Structure formats: C-alpha cells, structure tokens
Amino acid sequence: MKKVKILQNYYSRLTFTSLLSAGVLVFSAALILLIWQYSARTAFVVQEYGKVLQELEKNYIEIWNNYYKVFVPLMDDMNAHEVWSFCKAEDSGYKRYTVQLNFKRVLAGVCREDERIWGVYFRRFADGARYLYSDEDQQLTEVFWDLGNMDATEEFQRDVIGGRRLKPDDDSDVFGIQSGILSSQRNGEIYKYQISILYDLSSFERIVAKYDPDPRARFLITSPEGKIIFDSQGAYGGEEDSYFENMGKVMEEAPVYTDGVTAYQKEVRTLERSGGFVFYLIPQHVIAGFQFNGTSGLILLLAGTIIVVLSMVMVSVNRLANRKFRELEKGMHQVGGNNLHYRLPIGEREDEFARIAVQFNKMCDDLEDIINKNYIYHVLQQSAEYKALQTCVNPHFLYNSLEALREELDKSGHQEGAEMVLLLSRIFEYQIRGDNIVTIQKEALALQNYIDFASIRYRYAFDYSIDFAEEILDCAVPKQIFQPVVENYFVHGLRGDGTDYIRISGYKGSRDGMIHICFYDNGKGLREEQVRGLNAALKDEETGAHIGLKNVNSRLKILFGKESRVEVTSNAPEPGACVLLVFGQTMKLDMKLQYKDRPD
C-alpha cells in the first residue's frame, strides 16, 4: 500500500516537472522566436535601406553626369546670340522685353533636357543682376540674393548648392549645381555670366517613400564639404547643417555614429566623380531594440495560451492517472487476497492503462487456468491410478493368456495372427506400465508397434516411415500423443488401393526452437473448407467434434503452454493431408505422473 502511494506521489511530481519543463520550453521557444524576429527585422531593414541608398546614389549620379548635357541649348548658335544679348544688359524697354522673352525660351530648353530640373539661377556680370527662372510657372524673376559660390573663377568649375526652399510660397525643395564663370562673345564683345541648374528634390523623396522606411531613419546626400544636398527629414539648414559639423566622424568605417546623445546605425557610400556621400542614419534602439508590436504580442499571447491549456491537460491527465493507479492497486490487493475472479475494468479508450488492465486480467486468467489444470490433472492422476489398479488385478493373467493364444496361432500356422497378438501384447503393456511422460524415442517405438499392428489388419495396404532427428529423441512427451493422429489417418484418410503411405518425421525448428512432428500422407485428402473447420474446432474448446485431435491439442497446451498447437493443412493439388504437432522442449508444468511398475 505504502509503495503504491509513493509511486503515485512520484508520478504527480513527474507531471509537475513535465509541466514546468514544457512551460520553460514554450517560453524559450517564444523568446527564440522573438530574437529571430528582431534579427530578421534588423537584417531586412539593413538590406532594404541599402537598396534605398543604391537608388539614391543612382539618381544623383545620373543628375551629375547629365549636368553638361543641359548646356547644349546654350551653345546653339541662335540661342548663344540670345544669351549674349541678355548678358549685354540693354536697358531699352521693348528691346529688353524681347531679349528676356527670347532668353526665357532658351532657359525653357535647358529645363527640358532633364525632367528633374526645377529651374535656373542666372547671374550676369555686366550689371551684377541675378535672375531666377522657374520651369513650373515659366517666369524669369530678378532676385536680390546670392546663391552658391560667388567667388568662382574657373570656367568649368562645378559647385554644389545645398538643398533649400527658394520660394516661401512653393513647397518644392531644390538643390543646385553651379557652373564656373562662363563667357558669351559676339562682335568682339565679351560678357561673362554664371549659371546654376536647380533640381527638384522630389525625385529623391519618391525613392525613399517607395520603401516606406521608419520615420526616424534619415537618408542624406552631402557634398564632400558636408553640404546637405538631400535630407529625407527635410532639415535643410542652409549651406551646411550643424548636425554634420564633424563629417569626418560620420564617414568613419565604424558602423555606428554617435552625436554625443544618440547612437546611430549607419551605412555610407561614396558618390562616384562628384566625391560626395550618400548614407542613412537610424537610432540603434529603433533598428535593434525591443519593439513590442502586434507580432510580438501575438507570440507572447500564444505562448501564454499554450501554457494554460497545457496546465489544464496535465492536471486532467494526472487525475486520470491517479484514478487508474488506484484501480490497479485495488486489483493487486484482490488477487493478493486469493480472489482470482477479480478483473480490472477496461474502459472504452484503448490507452496504456487499458493495455495494462488487459495484461493484468490475462495474467489472472492464466493463473486461474494453471491452478485449475493442476487440480484437474491431479484428479485425472488419481482416476488413472484407480483404473490402473482395476486393470492390473492380475496382469500376469492377461499376458499369459495372450502368450498362450499366440503359441496356438503359431502352431496352427497362423503367423500373421500370432504377430498381431504379440504386437497387441506390447501395446497393452506400454499403455498400462511405465510413466505418463516418456521420451520421444519410447513413444516412437510404441507408435511403430501400433502401425505394424494396423499394417497386418489392413493387409499391408499402406507404406510408412518414421524419421526423428537424434537431437529430439530424449525430449519428453505425454504417452500415446502420436497414436491418435495416425489412427485418424487410418479411419479418414486411407484409400486402400495399395499406393497409400504416411511419412512421420520429427525435428527442431530453426526459427522458433520448438519441436515439430509432421504426419504427412497421400490419402483421401481434405477440402479447403474441411481444413478451416478442423483448425477452427481445434481452437474451440467447447465443441465435441474431432475428439482425437482435440485431445492431442489440449494435452500439448496443458503441458507445454499455449504456444503449442496442432495444425492441419491440405496437400492440394496433390492428394493427402499433413498434421503438424508443435510444442516446446521443456514442459511448463511438472506433470510427470508415474505409474508404479507392477511385479511380473
């Protein structure tokens, strides 16, 4: 009792430990999944932001490389005259209007060279006037502020004008590329001018918007000096942004930039030919930190649900297991109290406890069967001994009478009759005297006497052979276990046409290690339904049909266990049938019931 309770407590603790382990595993899996999610998100962000940089770089390089292409309209002969006329700065009203109109046409042609051009800033040196042309409204407006490098001297020098908004009423941010000092010459007159091509930054903004990055991420394009050409956050502070006072620190190879307050993940690319830079900055806590979003919440909610459900399942299983253990404990007490009729209840579910209950009940059945068989066998022993006493009142009288009969038959020339009497005497003696359990060798000799007796009786109508392997001759079998099989052949299988035979062989099976005794004949044979009926009758202990073979089968199972058997098969399409006895080399029960030899 105490041991069983300890076992129950053990499994309760085991259930709790399993539940705790499962919970740890679930939360570990959830944590790993979250870490994987953030790692994958980090890798995805870095990859996507790299694509943004690539497209920004491509767009800017196209603008830079196409810069000289936009000057083609200025170099045309007719347009060059219009530029020269505008640079001359004539003051007459109508002529001035005409010159400006023609010059606007030239600048419109410049803008058509690249759809990204917002307008043109023009500075003429004759009178220092400065003009701004907007392609959107196609207006040439005189302005009174400087734009770009006013100290440029080289003709083919290019300077970058940082991003800015030129008109307060216009929401377009632009950056410019400024030329050096250019000259226009006609009729020996030379006039100098400077021109800046202004580009709309919306083409860069569209690239960034296409990838929908985190709003805290900042994508920038700068000149080598640190002028901000493009800023995805639109923080244009003029020629230079104080945020990048130390451009050298930003351009270091380290993947992290710190402004003294916040650490930023960054990636920097150098722009070909222009010498500028394109890069992104994003706070590290945004790209790699813990962000409790919808997916993270779903993962944790799912993990918690699994733990709760698992707890409920484990508690239910623990209660069910304890109830089953108590039923098993009750069964053990019942059997221990000699109540062999008690059986464990078997539920409808075919679970492990049901299999345990089946095996427990089978053990009780086997135990009860063994006890009953021992009792029956001892009763049979007493009955057999009583009958033996009756038949052995004076065995000398029986043997002497048979011997006198044999001598009379022999004297009168009836040799076959004399031989039959001698064989009958030996058969009677084998049945009455000796042990109930004999060796296969003795049983084979007795079987040979019986077959020889039957051979004379049936006028030698059949042939026979007995061949037992030497290794099984000393194995034990119950007395007269073979004779009913042969007798069954004589009654049901013998044809009597002079060609009948029966072959009896014995050997030890190579696979199962059991003894196999085979009775093979070429007699009348059996139909398939007869074979099925015989084998079914051998398994059915209640039916009274086929008593001889059933008796053999029952004796083998009692002595050698339930794995012993008698099998009947047909030789079809050949004539005859085969009866196979299979039993072990060692008896399961000590049933060697002996008859005391009577004195001669």
Solvent accessible surface area in square Angstrom, and as a share of the most:
residue,aa,sasa,rsa
1,M,122,0.55
2,K,153,0.65
3,K,169,0.72
4,V,27,0.15
5,K,101,0.43
6,I,93,0.47
7,L,73,0.36
8,Q,24,0.11
9,N,81,0.41
10,Y,104,0.40
11,Y,80,0.30
12,S,37,0.24
13,R,140,0.51
14,L,80,0.40
15,T,25,0.15
16,F,131,0.55
17,T,72,0.42
18,S,46,0.29
19,L,35,0.17
20,L,105,0.52
21,S,53,0.34
22,A,25,0.19
23,G,10,0.09
24,V,85,0.49
25,L,123,0.61
26,V,29,0.17
27,F,104,0.44
28,S,43,0.28
29,A,59,0.46
30,A,6,0.05
31,L,105,0.52
32,I,115,0.58
33,L,80,0.40
34,L,10,0.05
35,I,98,0.50
36,W,158,0.55
37,Q,27,0.12
38,Y,27,0.10
39,S,61,0.39
40,A,38,0.30
41,R,68,0.25
42,T,39,0.23
43,A,64,0.49
44,F,120,0.50
45,V,16,0.09
46,V,57,0.33
47,Q,106,0.47
48,E,31,0.14
49,Y,10,0.04
50,G,9,0.09
51,K,81,0.34
52,V,0,0.00
53,L,0,0.00
54,Q,106,0.47
55,E,48,0.22
56,L,0,0.00
57,E,30,0.13
58,K,131,0.55
59,N,15,0.08
60,Y,2,0.01
61,I,31,0.16
62,E,68,0.31
63,I,0,0.00
64,W,18,0.06
65,N,68,0.35
66,N,49,0.25
67,Y,1,0.00
68,Y,99,0.38
69,K,110,0.46
70,V,1,0.00
71,F,13,0.05
72,V,92,0.53
73,P,16,0.10
74,L,6,0.03
75,M,124,0.55
76,D,70,0.36
77,D,117,0.61
78,M,129,0.58
79,N,21,0.11
80,A,19,0.15
81,H,83,0.37
82,E,20,0.09
83,V,3,0.02
84,W,17,0.06
85,S,14,0.09
86,F,3,0.01
87,C,0,0.00
88,K,63,0.27
89,A,21,0.16
90,E,43,0.19
91,D,121,0.63
92,S,61,0.39
93,G,57,0.55
94,Y,177,0.67
95,K,100,0.42
96,R,92,0.34
97,Y,137,0.52
98,T,45,0.26
99,V,17,0.10
100,Q,44,0.19
101,L,88,0.44
102,N,40,0.21
103,F,0,0.00
104,K,46,0.20
105,R,111,0.41
106,V,2,0.01
107,L,0,0.00
108,A,12,0.09
109,G,10,0.10
110,V,1,0.00
111,C,5,0.03
112,R,180,0.66
113,E,61,0.27
114,D,11,0.06
115,E,170,0.76
116,R,37,0.14
117,I,10,0.05
118,W,16,0.05
119,G,0,0.00
120,V,1,0.00
121,Y,3,0.01
122,F,1,0.00
123,R,42,0.15
124,R,14,0.05
125,F,73,0.31
126,A,55,0.43
127,D,81,0.42
128,G,37,0.36
129,A,10,0.08
130,R,53,0.19
131,Y,4,0.02
132,L,5,0.03
133,Y,2,0.01
134,S,4,0.03
135,D,49,0.25
136,E,139,0.62
137,D,69,0.36
138,Q,107,0.47
139,Q,96,0.43
140,L,25,0.13
141,T,69,0.40
142,E,68,0.30
143,V,15,0.09
144,F,157,0.65
145,W,92,0.32
146,D,78,0.41
147,L,4,0.02
148,G,27,0.26
149,N,52,0.27
150,M,46,0.21
151,D,118,0.61
152,A,7,0.05
153,T,110,0.64
154,E,112,0.50
155,E,86,0.38
156,F,149,0.62
157,Q,48,0.21
158,R,52,0.19
159,D,32,0.16
160,V,17,0.10
161,I,1,0.01
162,G,0,0.00
163,G,0,0.00
164,R,49,0.18
165,R,124,0.45
166,L,25,0.13
167,K,53,0.23
168,P,136,0.86
169,D,132,0.68
170,D,25,0.13
171,D,116,0.60
172,S,25,0.16
173,D,18,0.09
174,V,2,0.01
175,F,1,0.00
176,G,0,0.00
177,I,0,0.00
178,Q,2,0.01
179,S,7,0.04
180,G,0,0.00
181,I,22,0.11
182,L,17,0.08
183,S,62,0.40
184,S,11,0.07
185,Q,104,0.46
186,R,70,0.26
187,N,141,0.72
188,G,65,0.63
189,E,67,0.30
190,I,99,0.50
191,Y,44,0.17
192,K,105,0.45
193,Y,8,0.03
194,Q,3,0.01
195,I,1,0.00
196,S,1,0.00
197,I,0,0.00
198,L,1,0.01
199,Y,0,0.00
200,D,34,0.18
201,L,0,0.00
202,S,34,0.22
203,S,11,0.07
204,F,0,0.00
205,E,77,0.34
206,R,153,0.56
207,I,25,0.13
208,V,15,0.09
209,A,71,0.55
210,K,130,0.55
211,Y,53,0.20
212,D,121,0.62
213,P,26,0.16
214,D,30,0.15
215,P,117,0.73
216,R,114,0.42
217,A,5,0.04
218,R,20,0.07
219,F,1,0.00
220,L,0,0.00
221,I,0,0.00
222,T,0,0.00
223,S,1,0.01
224,P,64,0.40
225,E,112,0.50
226,G,2,0.02
227,K,40,0.17
228,I,3,0.01
229,I,0,0.00
230,F,1,0.00
231,D,3,0.02
232,S,39,0.25
233,Q,93,0.41
234,G,41,0.40
235,A,46,0.36
236,Y,44,0.17
237,G,58,0.56
238,G,28,0.27
239,E,69,0.31
240,E,102,0.46
241,D,20,0.10
242,S,83,0.54
243,Y,61,0.23
244,F,5,0.02
245,E,141,0.63
246,N,88,0.45
247,M,24,0.11
248,G,51,0.49
249,K,85,0.36
250,V,0,0.00
251,M,42,0.19
252,E,94,0.42
253,E,179,0.80
254,A,50,0.39
255,P,81,0.51
256,V,55,0.32
257,Y,14,0.05
258,T,53,0.31
259,D,58,0.30
260,G,68,0.66
261,V,138,0.79
262,T,36,0.21
263,A,36,0.28
264,Y,31,0.12
265,Q,42,0.19
266,K,12,0.05
267,E,53,0.24
268,V,44,0.25
269,R,71,0.26
270,T,84,0.49
271,L,2,0.01
272,E,115,0.51
273,R,184,0.67
274,S,17,0.11
275,G,30,0.29
276,G,1,0.01
277,F,38,0.16
278,V,0,0.00
279,F,0,0.00
280,Y,2,0.01
281,L,2,0.01
282,I,2,0.01
283,P,14,0.09
284,Q,61,0.27
285,H,105,0.47
286,V,1,0.00
287,I,5,0.02
288,A,66,0.51
289,G,22,0.21
290,F,125,0.52
291,Q,54,0.24
292,F,129,0.54
293,N,59,0.30
294,G,63,0.61
295,T,71,0.41
296,S,0,0.00
297,G,18,0.18
298,L,116,0.58
299,I,21,0.11
300,L,67,0.33
301,L,122,0.61
302,L,106,0.53
303,A,4,0.03
304,G,26,0.25
305,T,65,0.38
306,I,74,0.37
307,I,36,0.18
308,V,87,0.50
309,V,80,0.46
310,L,46,0.23
311,S,31,0.20
312,M,127,0.57
313,V,71,0.41
314,M,38,0.17
315,V,70,0.40
316,S,67,0.43
317,V,77,0.44
318,N,32,0.16
319,R,171,0.63
320,L,53,0.26
321,A,19,0.14
322,N,28,0.14
323,R,107,0.39
324,K,30,0.13
325,F,23,0.10
326,R,130,0.47
327,E,44,0.20
328,L,40,0.20
329,E,14,0.06
330,K,111,0.47
331,G,0,0.00
332,M,103,0.46
333,H,103,0.46
334,Q,59,0.26
335,V,26,0.15
336,G,66,0.63
337,G,56,0.54
338,N,133,0.68
339,N,54,0.28
340,L,34,0.17
341,H,144,0.64
342,Y,45,0.17
343,R,69,0.25
344,L,12,0.06
345,P,80,0.51
346,I,89,0.45
347,G,44,0.42
348,E,178,0.80
349,R,146,0.53
350,E,159,0.71
351,D,34,0.18
352,E,106,0.47
353,F,47,0.20
354,A,11,0.08
355,R,138,0.51
356,I,77,0.39
357,A,7,0.05
358,V,67,0.39
359,Q,113,0.50
360,F,20,0.08
361,N,18,0.09
362,K,103,0.43
363,M,100,0.45
364,C,0,0.00
365,D,68,0.35
366,D,36,0.18
367,L,71,0.35
368,E,35,0.16
369,D,45,0.23
370,I,75,0.38
371,I,84,0.43
372,N,71,0.37
373,K,43,0.18
374,N,44,0.23
375,Y,154,0.58
376,I,91,0.46
377,Y,26,0.10
378,H,91,0.40
379,V,67,0.38
380,L,98,0.49
381,Q,39,0.17
382,Q,125,0.56
383,S,47,0.30
384,A,28,0.22
385,E,66,0.29
386,Y,133,0.50
387,K,124,0.53
388,A,11,0.09
389,L,106,0.53
390,Q,102,0.46
391,T,82,0.48
392,C,15,0.09
393,V,126,0.73
394,N,84,0.43
395,P,12,0.07
396,H,63,0.28
397,F,142,0.59
398,L,60,0.30
399,Y,40,0.15
400,N,96,0.49
401,S,47,0.30
402,L,20,0.10
403,E,68,0.30
404,A,55,0.43
405,L,90,0.45
406,R,60,0.22
407,E,77,0.34
408,E,107,0.48
409,L,44,0.22
410,D,56,0.29
411,K,159,0.68
412,S,71,0.46
413,G,53,0.51
414,H,106,0.48
415,Q,109,0.49
416,E,71,0.32
417,G,20,0.20
418,A,6,0.05
419,E,74,0.33
420,M,50,0.22
421,V,15,0.09
422,L,54,0.27
423,L,5,0.03
424,L,50,0.25
425,S,23,0.15
426,R,112,0.41
427,I,18,0.09
428,F,67,0.28
429,E,73,0.33
430,Y,44,0.17
431,Q,67,0.30
432,I,34,0.17
433,R,41,0.15
434,G,25,0.24
435,D,49,0.25
436,N,35,0.18
437,I,10,0.05
438,V,15,0.09
439,T,44,0.26
440,I,0,0.00
441,Q,90,0.40
442,K,118,0.50
443,E,4,0.02
444,A,13,0.10
445,L,108,0.53
446,A,16,0.13
447,L,4,0.02
448,Q,76,0.34
449,N,32,0.16
450,Y,29,0.11
451,I,0,0.00
452,D,41,0.21
453,F,41,0.17
454,A,4,0.03
455,S,12,0.08
456,I,12,0.06
457,R,154,0.56
458,Y,60,0.23
459,R,176,0.64
460,Y,125,0.48
461,A,18,0.14
462,F,18,0.07
463,D,82,0.42
464,Y,57,0.22
465,S,45,0.29
466,I,50,0.25
467,D,98,0.51
468,F,23,0.10
469,A,34,0.26
470,E,149,0.67
471,E,111,0.50
472,I,1,0.01
473,L,41,0.20
474,D,118,0.61
475,C,20,0.12
476,A,25,0.20
477,V,0,0.00
478,P,2,0.01
479,K,16,0.07
480,Q,44,0.20
481,I,0,0.00
482,F,0,0.00
483,Q,33,0.15
484,P,31,0.20
485,V,4,0.02
486,V,0,0.00
487,E,77,0.35
488,N,51,0.26
489,Y,13,0.05
490,F,12,0.05
491,V,99,0.57
492,H,119,0.53
493,G,11,0.10
494,L,23,0.11
495,R,92,0.33
496,G,46,0.45
497,D,87,0.45
498,G,56,0.54
499,T,83,0.48
500,D,2,0.01
501,Y,61,0.23
502,I,1,0.01
503,R,89,0.32
504,I,2,0.01
505,S,39,0.25
506,G,4,0.04
507,Y,95,0.36
508,K,79,0.33
509,G,9,0.08
510,S,119,0.77
511,R,238,0.87
512,D,70,0.36
513,G,29,0.28
514,M,26,0.11
515,I,0,0.00
516,H,22,0.10
517,I,0,0.00
518,C,24,0.14
519,F,4,0.02
520,Y,79,0.30
521,D,15,0.08
522,N,17,0.09
523,G,1,0.01
524,K,128,0.54
525,G,25,0.24
526,L,49,0.24
527,R,146,0.53
528,E,104,0.47
529,E,89,0.40
530,Q,70,0.31
531,V,12,0.07
532,R,145,0.53
533,G,38,0.36
534,L,18,0.09
535,N,42,0.22
536,A,59,0.46
537,A,12,0.09
538,L,8,0.04
539,K,170,0.72
540,D,64,0.33
541,E,150,0.67
542,E,159,0.71
543,T,44,0.26
544,G,58,0.55
545,A,49,0.38
546,H,88,0.39
547,I,127,0.64
548,G,36,0.35
549,L,4,0.02
550,K,24,0.10
551,N,71,0.36
552,V,0,0.00
553,N,10,0.05
554,S,51,0.33
555,R,54,0.20
556,L,0,0.00
557,K,57,0.24
558,I,39,0.20
559,L,0,0.00
560,F,2,0.01
561,G,12,0.12
562,K,124,0.53
563,E,87,0.39
564,S,0,0.00
565,R,84,0.31
566,V,8,0.05
567,E,61,0.27
568,V,2,0.01
569,T,67,0.39
570,S,32,0.21
571,N,21,0.11
572,A,73,0.57
573,P,138,0.87
574,E,111,0.50
575,P,66,0.41
576,G,1,0.01
577,A,11,0.08
578,C,20,0.12
579,V,18,0.10
580,L,33,0.17
581,L,0,0.00
582,V,0,0.00
583,F,0,0.00
584,G,14,0.13
585,Q,83,0.37
586,T,107,0.62
587,M,31,0.14
588,K,125,0.53
589,L,27,0.13
590,D,135,0.70
591,M,2,0.01
592,K,116,0.49
593,L,17,0.09
594,Q,106,0.47
595,Y,34,0.13
596,K,162,0.69
597,D,102,0.53
598,R,56,0.20
599,P,113,0.71
600,D,122,0.63
